[in-house]
Amino acid sequence: MLDSVQEVRYDINKDIGVVSNQKVAYHLPVSFNYCSDCLGHYPNRLIFSEVNSQEQQSDAWRSYAPLNYQDIAAHRGQITAFDYTGGVLVVRCNRGVFLLQPDPQRIEMSGANLYLGNPQFLGVPAQEMATDASGYGGQQGRLASVVTPSGLFWYDEGAGKVFGYAGQVTELSRNGMYNFFASKSGSTAGAYVQLSYDPYLERVLIHRKEIVGEQVEPFTISYSLVSRSWLSFHAYNPSYMFYLNRSFYSSVDKGLWLHNDMFNFCTFYGKSYSFQVGLVYNGGGQTRQWHSIQYYAPVKRYVNGKWEDVLDKTFNKAFANTRKQCSGLVTLKLSDGVQDSISWNTLVKTVVQADRNYRISGLRDINNGGGILSSSWTDRAVYYNGEQGFQDVVPVNVDYTKPEHEQLMFRDKFIEVRLWFETVKEKMLLYITDYTNLPQTR
């Protein structure tokens, strides 16, 4: 018999009513290869999105259907860059170039619940532009190409060649620069290459810098899209180049620089450099003595809204050489019309104006045996300001103290002359012609 009645109460456990916020996860399929090194990496695959239009309420270009891809043959290495130009997709691999023709007629939209994509967009097989065993038209650097209004251009470091595409692949480096680029062949881990475009002067610029230990060997060269020829090497070696509309820019260290100041010449990154030009005088197949060197190069300065002649300036320095003779680097002094000293000077040569032409006399051979010119970085480094500047060859094995009677005239079938012009405000117009048999009336 119970002494009292006890109330029994049952409450709901709140822990049971908690709604789980965990996401459902599924294990990897049984067929997954845990030992694979690929991990979804496809270096020879091009993947494309769906087509976007203004009428859509979502961004179709952010959607990649499972079959929207095209694989490129892997025997030329992985894909390094591709560009759309001239209605085709130009795909560059490490050692080859392929053309892909997109099919715009097969771009379709579907409202089906399951849409696998349209693999026929790039369904036409990729066409390799050359079947050479070692490859042709490859590209190794990501920045070693540029698209211009005149087509696509890129640099193949491995083969030491420069290519362009404007309806067909053309090897531009064969146009007078084959040996130079071939000497730079072989992509190295310490090399940096970039191409850019100068819309104002319509030229393609190639910059390459190779670092081997503490040695840095840079160069910048330009190719004209107007004359379809290589223009010049340049004294600036930027960290990066780009262009906007009608302007060309480059950066070095932390500075950004605008190029093509038409009233300030040969000044880059706050420092002035000399302009150099090389001339070859041909003896017409005949061995001859070269008594003097002649050229026509008027200098002009912009004054009061127009370019005026500057009669008291010309090239500042020069060196001449044949196959076995060299003058060494000499200073040029423009004659002022007053009788000059007749004393012999190995280091300074007089430039005389005659019949509107300039004439350098007194160049003699002071080579003391051995090579004439050197392209060694050890010999050229003194002409650079850090990484800035350019000098391809310099005279070596010369003796500036050689007695006058031992200095012989230049005698060969040709003579090469390198002329320096140091300027900031003046420009020079160099007229190229044959001065070998130019008559002198005085």
Buried (B, 14 or more C-beta within 10 A) or exposed (E): EEEEEEEEEEEEEEEEEEEEEEEEEEEEEEEEEEEEEEEEEBEBEBEBBBBEEEEEEEEEEEBEBEEBBBEBEEEBBBBBBBBEBBEBBBBBBBBBBBBBBBEEEEEEEEEEEEBEBBBBBBEBEBEBBEEEEEBBBBBBBEBBBBBBEBBBBBBBBBBBBBBBBBEEBBBBBEEEBBEBBEEBEEBEEEBBBBBBBBBBBBBBBBBBBBBEEEEBBBBBBBBBBEEEEBBBBBBBBBBBBBBEEEEBBBBBEEEEBEBEEEEEBBBBBEEBBBBBBEBEBEBEEEEBEBEBBBBBBBBBBEEEEEEEEBEEBBBBBBBBBBEEBBBBBBEBBBBEEEEEEEEEEBEEBBBBBEEEBBBBEBBBBBBEEEEBBBEEEEBBBEBBEEBBBBBBBBBBBBBEEBEEEEBEEBBBEBBBBBBBBBBEEBBBEBEEEEBBEEEEEE
